[in-house]
Amino acid sequence: MTRFRKRCKHVGEVAISILKDFRGVGLGTKLLQILIDQARKVGFRLLILDAFSENTPAFILYEKMGFIKAGEIPGAIWYKDRYIGQVHMYLPLK
């Protein structure tokens, strides 16, 4: 596992979660932009994230910020008494 970490030091993993009362006011955009800016400053070349397949507002935000869908694992997440997909996304940092 240590060798794998050394080979992926250029990759950062991000995750955000916004409480319902604070959604829709641009907070997610600001938080994600700060994460992206900081990732560039420390030298990351790639950011990755995962999202629930049914989280449409998250996909709108992630795609607006330049993230690209890499693929989905159907049924990977148990959520609200059923299995849903886990979507993998990435953002190349130039």
C-alpha positions as CSV (number, residue, x, y, z in Angstrom):
1,M,0.0,0.0,0.0
2,T,2.9,2.4,0.7
3,R,4.2,2.1,-2.8
4,F,0.7,2.9,-4.2
5,R,0.5,6.1,-2.1
6,K,3.9,7.3,-3.4
7,R,2.7,6.9,-6.9
8,C,-0.4,8.8,-6.3
9,K,0.9,11.8,-4.3
10,H,-0.2,14.1,-7.2
11,V,-3.9,13.1,-6.6
12,G,-6.2,14.7,-4.0
13,E,-9.5,13.4,-2.9
14,V,-12.2,16.0,-2.0
15,A,-15.6,15.7,-0.4
16,I,-18.1,18.3,0.7
17,S,-21.5,18.1,2.3
18,I,-23.9,21.1,2.8
19,L,-26.7,21.1,5.4
20,K,-30.1,21.5,3.9
21,D,-30.6,24.9,5.4
22,F,-27.5,26.2,3.6
23,R,-28.0,24.7,0.2
24,G,-28.8,26.8,-2.9
25,V,-26.9,30.0,-1.8
26,G,-23.5,29.3,-3.4
27,L,-21.8,27.9,-0.4
28,G,-20.9,24.6,-2.2
29,T,-19.4,26.6,-5.1
30,K,-17.3,28.7,-2.8
31,L,-16.1,25.7,-0.7
32,L,-15.2,23.7,-3.7
33,Q,-13.4,26.6,-5.3
34,I,-11.3,27.0,-2.2
35,L,-10.5,23.3,-2.2
36,I,-9.5,23.4,-5.9
37,D,-7.3,26.5,-5.3
38,Q,-5.5,24.9,-2.3
39,A,-5.0,21.7,-4.2
40,R,-3.2,23.7,-7.0
41,K,-1.1,25.5,-4.4
42,V,0.2,22.3,-2.9
43,G,0.9,20.8,-6.3
44,F,-1.8,18.3,-6.9
45,R,-2.4,17.5,-10.6
46,L,-5.7,15.7,-10.2
47,L,-8.7,15.9,-7.9
48,I,-11.2,13.0,-7.5
49,L,-14.5,12.7,-5.7
50,D,-17.4,10.3,-5.4
51,A,-21.1,11.1,-5.3
52,F,-24.4,9.3,-4.9
53,S,-25.9,8.6,-8.3
54,E,-29.1,10.4,-7.4
55,N,-27.6,13.6,-6.2
56,T,-28.5,15.8,-9.1
57,P,-27.7,19.1,-7.4
58,A,-24.2,17.8,-6.7
59,F,-23.6,16.8,-10.3
60,I,-24.7,20.3,-11.5
61,L,-22.1,21.9,-9.1
62,Y,-19.3,19.4,-9.9
63,E,-19.7,19.7,-13.7
64,K,-20.0,23.5,-13.4
65,M,-16.6,23.4,-11.6
66,G,-15.1,21.3,-14.4
67,F,-15.3,17.8,-12.9
68,I,-15.7,15.0,-15.4
69,K,-17.7,11.8,-14.8
70,A,-15.3,8.8,-15.0
71,G,-17.9,6.1,-14.3
72,E,-20.5,4.6,-11.9
73,I,-20.6,1.5,-9.8
74,P,-24.2,0.5,-9.7
75,G,-25.6,-0.5,-6.3
76,A,-22.3,0.4,-4.4
77,I,-24.1,2.4,-1.7
78,W,-26.8,1.4,0.7
79,Y,-29.0,4.6,1.1
80,K,-32.5,5.0,2.5
81,D,-33.2,1.2,2.5
82,R,-32.0,0.5,-1.1
83,Y,-28.9,0.3,-3.2
84,I,-27.8,3.2,-5.4
85,G,-24.9,3.9,-7.6
86,Q,-21.6,5.5,-6.7
87,V,-20.3,7.9,-9.3
88,H,-16.6,8.7,-9.6
89,M,-15.5,12.1,-11.0
90,Y,-12.2,13.8,-11.6
91,L,-10.8,17.2,-12.3
92,P,-7.4,17.6,-14.0
93,L,-5.5,20.6,-12.5
94,K,-3.5,22.5,-15.1
